[in-house]
Amino acid sequence: MASPRWVALSLLSSLLSSVLTSSSPLDPAGFLRRAKESEFSDWMVGIKRRIHENPELGYEEFETGELSRRELDAMGLAYKHPIAVTGVAGFVGTGKPPFVALRADMDALPVEESVEWEHKSKVPGKMHACGHDAHVAMLLGAAKLLQGYRDELQGTVVLLFQPAEERGSGAQKMIEAGAVENVDAIFGFHHVHHEIPVGVVASRPGPILAATGFFKAVISGKGGHGASPQDTIDPILAASNVVVSLQHLVSREADPMDSQVIVAQASVQRCNATTDFMNEQHPF
């Protein structure tokens, strides 16, 4: 069975060629054959592992961005940098319309990698636990494949290396910086999923990813002795009721055809109970 990276590269290249070639689309089998060559495959795996060993959080992706730019330089591709602090936008093709974008996020998570293996994270407390190392490798792989067919492209592929997907609104900052100006279509994979069989690319009609929103509530109380609860104001009890009641927003206020979840994180500071709430919407 084909590796996911080969299938992903072939699918992306096929989608792009259907948009950007004036005659018949480029042969996806040709892309797949090229991607499966051991030299090409080993190069992609090496990029993924180098990034995995050196994870960087949002807007700190300086080494990851530099690695990406070095590879683009080696391919002879032009790019703009910096965009949204650490972002990069590369270009394949004529430099003229239509413009089609491919996007990969670069940032890691503040997670300690506990698995012992040869390419474990070398940065304490940081890990590529969401597959962004693979996303960058996939985008660079697609760039190299498309560069090999650059004379057949009737338009431009924009290669977006985005910072701060996890936290920090990196996509919005890329948009505000003009990275997708004049772009007619955009494609991206998210993410490398352990529940999807090897060699399978999964999707469905309509929106598929989540939008998130945050708010914070501070509930103030009054301390006292446990033997005299009538003289106290218990913020923990109040916060607990708030957390339970918030779930009714999903069960009683939201359309049952819309997939939503509310996640609460609570902390206690003296007599104040501070609760951070995250509302995620997963539209079908």
C-alpha positions as CSV (number, residue, x, y, z in Angstrom):
1,M,0.0,0.0,0.0
2,A,1.3,3.5,-0.9
3,S,2.6,5.7,1.8
4,P,0.3,8.6,2.9
5,R,3.0,11.1,1.8
6,W,3.0,9.7,-1.7
7,V,-0.8,9.6,-2.0
8,A,-1.0,13.2,-0.6
9,L,1.5,14.5,-3.0
10,S,-0.1,12.8,-5.9
11,L,-3.6,14.1,-5.0
12,L,-2.4,17.7,-4.4
13,S,-0.5,17.7,-7.7
14,S,-3.5,16.3,-9.6
15,L,-5.8,18.9,-8.1
16,L,-3.4,21.7,-9.0
17,S,-2.8,20.4,-12.5
18,S,-6.6,20.3,-13.2
19,V,-6.7,24.0,-12.3
20,L,-3.5,25.3,-13.8
21,T,-3.0,23.4,-17.1
22,S,-4.7,24.7,-20.2
23,S,-4.8,21.3,-22.0
24,S,-5.2,17.9,-20.4
25,P,-4.3,17.5,-16.7
26,L,-0.9,16.3,-15.8
27,D,-0.7,12.5,-15.2
28,P,-1.1,11.8,-11.4
29,A,0.6,8.5,-11.9
30,G,3.7,10.4,-13.0
31,F,3.7,12.4,-9.8
32,L,3.3,9.2,-7.7
33,R,6.1,7.4,-9.5
34,R,8.4,10.4,-8.9
35,A,7.4,10.6,-5.2
36,K,8.0,6.9,-4.6
37,E,11.6,7.1,-5.9
38,S,13.8,6.2,-2.9
39,E,15.9,9.4,-3.2
40,F,12.9,11.6,-3.2
41,S,11.2,9.7,-0.4
42,D,14.3,9.7,1.8
43,W,14.7,13.4,1.3
44,M,11.1,14.1,2.5
45,V,11.5,11.8,5.5
46,G,14.7,13.5,6.4
47,I,13.1,16.9,6.3
48,K,10.2,15.7,8.5
49,R,12.6,14.2,11.1
50,R,14.8,17.3,11.2
51,I,11.8,19.4,11.9
52,H,10.4,16.9,14.5
53,E,13.7,17.0,16.4
54,N,13.6,20.8,16.6
55,P,10.0,21.9,17.3
56,E,9.2,25.6,17.6
57,L,6.0,27.2,19.0
58,G,3.9,29.8,17.3
59,Y,5.8,32.8,15.9
60,E,9.0,31.1,17.0
61,E,9.4,29.0,13.8
62,F,12.7,30.7,12.8
63,E,14.7,27.5,12.2
64,T,11.7,25.8,10.5
65,G,11.2,28.8,8.2
66,E,15.0,28.9,7.5
67,L,15.0,25.2,6.6
68,S,12.0,25.7,4.3
69,R,13.7,28.7,2.6
70,R,17.0,26.7,2.1
71,E,15.0,24.0,0.3
72,L,13.2,26.5,-1.8
73,D,16.6,28.1,-2.7
74,A,17.9,24.7,-3.7
75,M,14.9,24.2,-6.0
76,G,15.4,27.7,-7.6
77,L,12.1,29.0,-6.3
78,A,11.3,32.6,-5.4
79,Y,9.7,33.4,-2.1
80,K,8.7,36.2,0.2
81,H,9.8,36.4,3.8
82,P,9.0,37.3,6.5
83,I,5.2,37.2,6.4
84,A,3.4,37.3,9.7
85,V,6.7,37.2,11.7
86,T,8.0,33.8,10.5
87,G,5.8,32.8,7.6
88,V,7.1,32.2,4.1
89,A,5.3,32.3,0.7
90,G,7.0,30.6,-2.2
91,F,6.0,30.5,-5.9
92,V,6.0,27.9,-8.7
93,G,5.0,28.6,-12.2
94,T,4.5,31.6,-14.4
95,G,4.0,34.3,-11.8
96,K,0.7,35.1,-13.4
97,P,-2.9,34.2,-12.8
98,P,-4.6,32.0,-12.0
99,F,-3.1,31.7,-8.5
100,V,-3.6,28.5,-6.5
101,A,-2.2,28.1,-3.0
102,L,-1.0,25.1,-1.0
103,R,-0.7,25.6,2.8
104,A,1.2,24.0,5.6
105,D,1.4,25.0,9.2
106,M,4.8,25.0,11.0
107,D,4.3,25.3,14.7
108,A,4.6,22.7,17.4
109,L,2.8,22.2,20.7
110,P,4.0,22.8,24.3
111,V,4.0,19.1,25.0
112,E,6.8,16.9,26.4
113,E,7.5,14.0,24.0
114,S,7.7,10.8,26.2
115,V,8.3,8.3,23.5
116,E,11.9,7.2,23.2
117,W,13.1,7.0,19.6
118,E,16.0,8.1,17.4
119,H,14.3,11.4,16.3
120,K,12.7,12.4,19.5
121,S,12.3,16.1,20.2
122,K,15.5,17.7,21.4
123,V,13.6,20.7,23.0
124,P,12.2,20.0,26.5
125,G,8.5,20.8,26.7
126,K,8.0,21.1,23.0
127,M,6.8,18.5,20.4
128,H,5.4,18.2,17.0
129,A,2.3,16.3,18.3
130,C,-0.1,17.5,15.6
131,G,1.9,16.5,12.5
132,H,3.0,19.9,11.3
133,D,6.5,18.6,10.7
134,A,4.9,16.2,8.2
135,H,2.8,19.1,6.7
136,V,5.9,21.1,6.0
137,A,7.7,18.1,4.4
138,M,4.6,17.4,2.3
139,L,4.5,21.0,1.0
140,L,8.2,21.0,0.1
141,G,7.7,17.7,-1.6
142,A,4.8,19.1,-3.6
143,A,6.9,22.1,-4.5
144,K,9.7,20.0,-5.9
145,L,7.3,17.9,-7.9
146,L,5.6,20.9,-9.3
147,Q,8.9,22.6,-10.1
148,G,9.7,19.6,-12.3
149,Y,6.5,20.5,-14.4
150,R,6.8,24.3,-14.2
151,D,6.9,24.7,-18.0
152,E,3.5,23.0,-18.2
153,L,1.8,25.2,-15.6
154,Q,-0.4,27.9,-16.9
155,G,-0.5,29.9,-13.7
156,T,1.2,30.1,-10.3
157,V,1.2,27.9,-7.3
158,V,1.6,29.8,-4.0
159,L,3.4,27.8,-1.3
160,L,2.3,29.0,2.1
161,F,4.3,28.1,5.2
162,Q,2.1,29.4,8.0
163,P,3.1,30.1,11.6
164,A,1.0,29.8,14.7
165,E,-1.8,27.5,13.7
166,E,-2.2,26.2,17.3
167,R,-2.4,29.6,19.0
168,G,-1.9,33.1,17.7
169,S,-4.2,33.3,14.6
170,G,-1.3,32.7,12.2
171,A,-3.7,32.2,9.2
172,Q,-5.4,35.5,9.8
173,K,-2.1,37.3,10.0
174,M,-1.0,35.7,6.8
175,I,-4.2,36.9,5.1
176,E,-3.8,40.4,6.6
177,A,-0.2,40.5,5.2
178,G,-1.5,39.8,1.7
179,A,-0.2,36.2,1.4
180,V,-3.4,35.1,-0.4
181,E,-4.1,38.1,-2.4
182,N,-5.5,37.2,-5.8
183,V,-5.5,33.5,-4.9
184,D,-8.4,31.7,-6.6
185,A,-8.3,28.4,-4.7
186,I,-6.3,26.9,-1.8
187,F,-5.6,23.3,-0.7
188,G,-4.2,22.0,2.5
189,F,-4.0,18.7,4.5
190,H,-4.8,18.5,8.2
191,H,-3.7,16.3,9.5
192,V,-1.7,13.0,9.8
193,H,-4.4,11.0,11.6
194,H,-3.8,7.7,13.4
195,E,-7.4,6.6,12.8
196,I,-7.0,6.8,9.0
197,P,-5.4,3.7,7.4
198,V,-2.0,4.0,5.7
199,G,-2.3,5.1,2.1
200,V,-5.7,6.7,2.6
201,V,-6.6,10.4,2.2
202,A,-9.9,11.2,3.8
203,S,-12.3,14.1,3.3
204,R,-16.1,14.8,3.0
205,P,-18.2,17.5,1.4
206,G,-18.4,20.9,3.1
207,P,-16.4,22.4,6.0
208,I,-14.5,19.8,8.0
209,L,-12.3,21.6,10.5
210,A,-13.2,23.5,13.7
211,A,-13.4,27.2,14.5
212,T,-12.6,28.1,18.1
213,G,-13.5,31.0,20.4
214,F,-12.3,31.8,23.9
215,F,-13.6,33.8,26.8
216,K,-12.6,34.1,30.5
217,A,-14.9,34.6,33.5
218,V,-13.6,35.5,37.0
219,I,-15.9,34.5,39.8
220,S,-15.0,36.2,43.1
221,G,-15.8,34.7,46.5
222,K,-15.4,35.4,50.2
223,G,-13.2,33.2,52.4
224,G,-14.1,31.9,55.9
225,H,-14.2,28.9,58.1
226,G,-15.7,25.6,57.0
227,A,-17.8,25.4,60.1
228,S,-19.5,28.7,59.1
229,P,-20.4,28.3,55.5
230,Q,-23.2,30.9,55.8
231,D,-20.5,33.6,56.2
232,T,-18.6,32.6,53.1
233,I,-19.1,32.9,49.3
234,D,-17.8,29.7,47.7
235,P,-16.5,30.6,44.2
236,I,-15.7,26.9,43.5
237,L,-19.3,25.9,43.9
238,A,-20.4,28.8,41.7
239,A,-17.8,28.0,39.0
240,S,-18.8,24.3,39.1
241,N,-22.4,25.2,38.4
242,V,-21.3,27.5,35.6
243,V,-19.3,24.7,33.9
244,V,-22.3,22.4,34.1
245,S,-24.8,25.0,32.9
246,L,-22.6,25.9,29.9
247,Q,-23.1,22.5,28.5
248,H,-26.8,23.4,28.1
249,L,-25.7,25.8,25.3
250,V,-24.9,22.8,23.2
251,S,-27.8,20.6,24.2
252,R,-30.5,23.2,24.3
253,E,-29.4,26.2,22.4
254,A,-27.5,24.9,19.4
255,D,-28.9,23.2,16.3
256,P,-28.5,19.5,16.8
257,M,-27.2,19.2,13.2
258,D,-24.2,21.4,14.1
259,S,-21.4,19.7,15.9
260,Q,-20.1,21.7,18.9
261,V,-18.3,21.2,22.1
262,I,-17.5,23.4,25.1
263,V,-14.3,22.8,27.1
264,A,-13.7,24.5,30.5
265,Q,-10.4,24.9,32.3
266,A,-10.7,26.2,35.8
267,S,-8.1,27.5,38.3
268,V,-8.4,28.8,41.8
269,Q,-6.5,31.9,43.0
270,R,-7.1,32.7,46.6
271,C,-10.9,33.4,46.8
272,N,-11.3,33.8,43.0
273,A,-12.1,30.9,40.7
274,T,-10.9,31.7,37.2
275,T,-12.4,29.7,34.4
276,D,-11.3,29.7,30.8
277,F,-13.9,28.5,28.3
278,M,-13.3,27.3,24.8
279,N,-16.2,26.9,22.4
280,E,-15.4,24.8,19.4
281,Q,-17.8,24.5,16.4
282,H,-17.4,21.6,14.0
283,P,-19.8,22.2,11.1
284,F,-20.7,19.4,8.8
